[in-house]
Amino acid sequence: MTRECQQTRDLMDSYLAGELLVETNHEILRHLGGCADCTGELERRRRARTLLKEALASDVDAGALHGRIHAAIAGDRPWYRFARRGAVAAALVAAIILAYGRFGGLLQAAPTYRDVVVDHIECALTFPATATYDAASARRRLKPPFADLPGALPARQGDYQLVDAHTCPYKGRRYAHLVYRDAAHVVSLFADPGAGAPLPSSDLLVPGSVSAPMILGARYRGYEVAALATRSHQVLVVSDLARDGNLRVARDLFPAIVTFVEQLER
């Protein structure tokens, strides 16, 4: 294991908990983009956190939880096959269960994802099927610095046509909200300025690389969210598509909007 790998692994739990500075997150993402071993390790730790998050919704069967945590953490690592027989394994599992007891609430569904799904339902889904895009109206309703955003994005992406763009105040945030639609589905594209902190831990959809940010995702109330973070923005796509379909639309739309918001950050 290289020194950079060790440094990355020392910071992984803090990274997953959203406790690191943005610059440190970027360093970790750069390393993960070129290191399959550390990416696999990150996924093992993410799965362990997911097990704990799932347990929050129901009564905990301590014995079953103990076994599932062992399995999730162990993977195929040789050192663990020895450690699990003794006090090291017991201490490790106890520490995780203690963390669950003290900090379990932090692992619940992230407000960022919940908020954009609710905004999608209360805003995007209310547009009539006959709605068409009005560039002049969108420019008036999109507040700076996003007034020029529609011009930076495709009016049509595959089967999806842009039907509206506006600033959407919601719970103290001021999203730039673009609404796309095809014959059967509505897709929301959100840009959240001033988001500073990294996105909350969730499912990893696409690992990050030097040239592309990591895409995270979540499912809430039957809607899929795909999300990424730049230095000071969060960009999210929401729809009722299956995960793969929502991710395809997101990956088509993300490059242009990321270029736009990164220009704002310069």
C-alpha positions in Angstrom: 0.0 0.0 0.0 1.4 3.4 -1.0 1.6 6.3 1.4 -1.1 8.1 -0.6 -3.4 5.0 -0.2 -2.8 5.0 3.5 -3.6 8.7 3.8 -6.8 8.3 1.8 -7.9 5.4 3.9 -7.2 7.2 7.1 -9.6 9.9 5.9 -12.3 7.7 4.3 -14.7 7.6 7.3 -14.5 11.3 7.7 -15.1 11.7 4.0 -18.2 9.5 4.1 -19.5 11.5 7.1 -19.0 14.8 5.2 -16.6 16.1 7.8 -13.7 17.2 5.5 -12.9 20.4 3.8 -13.8 20.7 0.1 -10.1 20.8 -0.9 -9.5 17.5 1.0 -12.5 15.9 -0.7 -11.1 16.8 -4.1 -7.7 15.2 -3.1 -9.5 12.0 -2.1 -11.6 12.0 -5.3 -8.5 12.5 -7.4 -6.8 9.5 -5.7 -10.0 7.3 -6.1 -10.1 8.1 -9.8 -6.8 6.2 -10.3 -6.9 3.6 -7.5 -9.2 0.6 -7.8 -8.1 -0.8 -4.5 -9.1 2.3 -2.5 -12.3 2.7 -4.5 -13.2 -0.9 -3.5 -12.3 -0.1 0.1 -14.5 3.0 0.0 -17.4 0.9 -1.3 -17.0 -1.7 1.6 -17.1 1.1 4.2 -20.1 2.7 2.4 -22.0 -0.6 2.5 -21.4 -0.9 6.2 -22.8 2.6 6.7 -25.8 1.7 4.6 -26.5 -1.3 6.8 -26.6 0.9 9.8 -28.8 3.5 8.0 -31.3 0.8 7.1 -31.4 -0.4 10.7 -32.6 3.0 11.8 -36.0 2.4 10.2 -36.7 -0.7 12.3 -36.0 -2.4 15.6 -32.4 -3.7 15.6 -31.7 -7.4 15.8 -28.3 -7.1 17.5 -27.2 -10.6 16.6 -28.1 -10.2 12.9 -26.6 -6.7 12.8 -23.4 -8.0 14.3 -23.1 -10.7 11.6 -24.0 -8.3 8.7 -21.4 -5.8 9.8 -18.8 -8.5 10.1 -19.6 -9.6 6.5 -19.8 -6.1 5.1 -16.5 -5.0 6.6 -14.6 -8.2 6.1 -14.9 -8.7 2.3 -12.0 -10.8 1.3 -9.3 -9.1 3.3 -6.9 -11.7 4.8 -6.1 -9.7 8.0 -9.8 -9.8 9.0 -10.0 -13.5 8.8 -7.5 -13.6 11.7 -8.8 -10.5 13.6 -12.4 -11.7 13.6 -11.5 -14.6 15.9 -10.3 -12.4 18.7 -10.6 -9.2 20.6 -9.7 -7.0 17.7 -12.9 -8.0 15.8 -15.0 -7.6 18.9 -13.7 -4.1 19.5 -14.2 -3.2 15.9 -17.8 -4.3 15.9 -18.5 -2.7 19.3 -17.1 0.6 18.0 -19.3 0.5 15.0 -22.4 -0.3 17.1 -21.4 2.5 19.5 -21.2 4.9 16.6 -24.6 3.7 15.4 -26.0 4.4 18.9 -24.5 7.9 19.1 -24.6 9.1 15.6 -27.2 6.9 13.8 -29.4 9.9 13.2 -26.7 11.4 10.9 -27.1 8.4 8.6 -30.7 9.0 7.8 -32.0 10.0 4.3 -30.2 13.3 3.5 -32.3 16.5 3.5 -30.6 17.6 0.3 -32.2 14.6 -1.6 -35.5 14.9 0.2 -35.8 18.6 -0.6 -35.2 18.3 -4.3 -37.7 15.4 -4.6 -40.4 17.4 -2.8 -39.6 20.4 -4.9 -39.9 18.3 -8.0 -43.3 17.0 -7.0 -44.6 20.4 -5.9 -43.2 22.4 -8.8 -42.2 20.4 -11.9 -45.1 18.0 -11.8 -47.6 20.8 -11.7 -46.7 22.1 -15.2 -49.5 21.3 -17.7 -48.8 18.8 -20.5 -49.2 21.7 -23.0 -46.4 23.8 -21.4 -43.7 25.1 -23.8 -40.5 26.9 -23.2 -40.5 30.7 -23.2 -37.0 32.0 -23.3 -37.9 35.6 -22.4 -40.0 34.5 -19.4 -37.2 32.1 -18.2 -34.6 34.9 -18.3 -36.8 37.1 -16.2 -37.6 34.3 -13.7 -34.1 33.0 -13.4 -32.2 35.1 -10.8 -28.5 36.0 -11.1 -26.1 34.3 -11.5 -28.2 31.8 -13.4 -30.1 34.0 -15.9 -27.9 32.7 -18.8 -28.0 29.0 -17.7 -30.7 27.8 -20.3 -28.5 29.0 -23.1 -25.6 26.9 -21.9 -27.8 23.7 -21.8 -29.4 21.8 -24.6 -33.1 22.7 -25.3 -33.6 19.1 -26.2 -31.7 16.1 -24.7 -32.7 12.9 -26.4 -36.4 12.6 -26.1 -36.6 15.3 -23.4 -37.6 18.9 -24.2 -36.9 21.9 -22.0 -40.3 23.3 -20.9 -39.4 25.8 -18.1 -36.5 27.4 -16.3 -36.9 29.6 -13.1 -35.4 30.3 -9.7 -37.2 28.1 -7.2 -37.1 29.2 -3.5 -37.4 26.2 -1.2 -36.6 25.9 2.5 -34.1 28.8 2.4 -32.4 27.6 -0.8 -32.7 29.3 -4.2 -32.4 26.6 -6.8 -32.0 27.2 -10.4 -34.7 24.7 -11.6 -35.0 23.5 -15.2 -37.8 21.2 -16.2 -37.5 18.7 -19.0 -40.3 16.5 -20.3 -40.9 13.7 -22.8 -44.2 12.0 -23.6 -44.3 10.1 -20.3 -41.8 11.5 -17.8 -40.8 14.8 -16.2 -37.1 15.5 -15.2 -35.9 18.2 -12.9 -32.4 19.6 -13.1 -31.4 21.7 -10.0 -28.4 23.8 -9.4 -28.0 24.9 -5.7 -25.5 27.7 -5.2 -23.4 28.2 -2.1 -23.7 24.6 -1.1 -20.1 24.5 0.1 -20.3 21.2 2.0 -20.0 17.9 0.2 -23.1 15.9 -0.7 -24.2 13.5 2.1 -23.2 9.9 1.9 -25.4 7.8 -0.3 -25.1 5.2 -3.0 -22.2 5.7 -5.4 -23.4 5.7 -8.9 -20.3 6.7 -10.8 -16.8 6.9 -9.2 -15.0 10.2 -9.6 -12.0 10.9 -11.7 -9.6 13.7 -12.3 -11.8 14.9 -15.2 -15.3 14.2 -13.8 -16.8 14.5 -10.3 -18.2 11.5 -8.5 -22.0 11.0 -9.0 -24.0 10.0 -5.9 -27.6 8.9 -5.8 -30.6 8.2 -3.7 -34.2 7.0 -4.0 -36.9 8.8 -2.1 -40.7 8.5 -2.4 -40.3 6.6 -5.6 -38.1 9.2 -7.3 -34.4 8.8 -8.3 -31.9 11.5 -7.6 -28.4 11.7 -9.2 -26.2 14.4 -7.8 -22.7 15.8 -7.9 -20.8 18.6 -6.1 -18.5 21.2 -7.5 -16.5 23.6 -5.3 -19.5 25.6 -4.2 -22.5 24.1 -6.0 -24.6 21.0 -5.9 -26.2 19.8 -9.2 -29.0 17.3 -9.1 -31.3 15.5 -11.5 -34.7 14.1 -10.2 -37.2 11.9 -12.1 -39.5 8.9 -11.7 -37.3 6.9 -14.1 -35.5 3.8 -13.0 -32.0 4.4 -11.7 -30.2 3.6 -14.9 -32.6 5.8 -16.9 -32.2 8.8 -14.5 -28.4 8.3 -14.5 -28.3 8.4 -18.3 -30.2 11.7 -18.4 -28.1 13.1 -15.6 -24.8 12.2 -17.4 -26.1 13.8 -20.6 -27.0 17.1 -18.7 -24.2 17.3 -16.1 -21.3 18.3 -18.4 -22.8 21.5 -19.6 -24.1 22.7 -16.3 -20.9 21.7 -14.5 -19.0 23.8 -17.0 -21.4 26.7 -16.4 -21.2 26.7 -12.5 -17.4 26.2 -12.5 -17.1 29.4 -14.6 -19.1 31.1 -11.9 -16.7 29.8 -9.3 -13.6 31.3 -10.9 
